[in-house]
Amino acid sequence: MRYRPIFSDSAVDFFATLSRRRQRLLLERARELAADPFVVPDLRRADEDGREIGDILIDDFLFSYWVDHPARQVMIVDVEDTS
């Protein structure tokens, strides 16, 4: 059973601002991240609930995420365009 990317409201809001081409690229990169949920992030930090948030730069997108292993979900809480 595969992991799947789940997007927060703020990540969806960011997604809506992108061109169709950039939207497709972001979705591809989010699926790649979900396909390897054990990847080591560039930075780790704790959120206000104590969850470990990973920040990883993939192409020109900075993903902030946490992994829910029992549910097999990669929870993408924020995305930034670094281009």
Phi and psi in degrees as a GROMACS rama.xvg file:
@    title "Ramachandran Plot"
@    xaxis  label "Phi"
@    yaxis  label "Psi"
@TYPE xy
-85.3154  156.997  ARG-2
-82.6192  153.333  TYR-3
-133.27  148.916  ARG-4
-79.2869  137.484  PRO-5
-123.864  133.367  ILE-6
-107.315  135.654  PHE-7
-72.611  170.103  SER-8
-59.8346  -42.0008  ASP-9
-67.5479  -34.4092  SER-10
-67.7217  -38.0032  ALA-11
-67.3492  -40.3845  VAL-12
-59.5565  -43.123  ASP-13
-63.2194  -45.7673  PHE-14
-53.8783  -41.1641  PHE-15
-66.3483  -19.6278  ALA-16
-84.1313  -11.1926  THR-17
-86.5832  157.041  LEU-18
-67.9358  162.303  SER-19
-55.4039  -42.624  ARG-20
-61.5567  -45.991  ARG-21
-68.215  -33.7188  ARG-22
-61.8349  -44.8209  GLN-23
-62.3126  -42.1526  ARG-24
-63.2295  -44.683  LEU-25
-60.904  -44.0771  LEU-26
-62.8896  -40.807  LEU-27
-60.7262  -45.0523  GLU-28
-68.3317  -36.0713  ARG-29
-65.8475  -39.0661  ALA-30
-67.219  -36.7046  ARG-31
-63.6835  -42.2678  GLU-32
-61.9456  -43.6084  LEU-33
-67.0989  -28.9539  ALA-34
-70.406  -20.2307  ALA-35
-133.572  70.418  ASP-36
-68.6853  -8.67676  PRO-37
-97.7925  8.58791  PHE-38
-60.6026  144.983  VAL-39
-82.5945  120.447  VAL-40
-71.3937  163.399  PRO-41
-69.5874  -30.9383  ASP-42
-147.07  144.56  LEU-43
-123.702  141.979  ARG-44
-153.058  166.41  ARG-45
-103.088  141.727  ALA-46
-88.0826  -175.473  ASP-47
-66.0382  -18.8714  GLU-48
-94.3315  1.82768  ASP-49
86.6404  1.90751  GLY-50
-72.5097  145.557  ARG-51
-79.9989  120.192  GLU-52
-102.838  129.109  ILE-53
-100.619  139.329  GLY-54
-114.883  127.192  ASP-55
-139.647  136.224  ILE-56
-95.4258  119.967  LEU-57
-127.259  117.665  ILE-58
54.8285  -122.898  ASP-59
-103.905  17.8376  ASP-60
-113.689  132.151  PHE-61
-102.348  109.877  LEU-62
-94.3393  133.237  PHE-63
-111.55  126.328  SER-64
-153.084  163.345  TYR-65
-137.817  157.695  TRP-66
-111.41  128.248  VAL-67
-102.897  92.4065  ASP-68
-64.5125  -43.6018  HIS-69
-59.6096  -36.4977  PRO-70
-87.8456  -8.52019  ALA-71
57.0286  51.1782  ARG-72
-130.262  141.5  GLN-73
-104.41  110.154  VAL-74
-87.9442  104.883  MET-75
-88.0723  109.422  ILE-76
-91.321  -23.1854  VAL-77
-159.466  149.378  ASP-78
-138.252  136.944  VAL-79
-126.748  146.64  GLU-80
-92.7163  119.878  ASP-81
-100.392  4.08283  THR-82
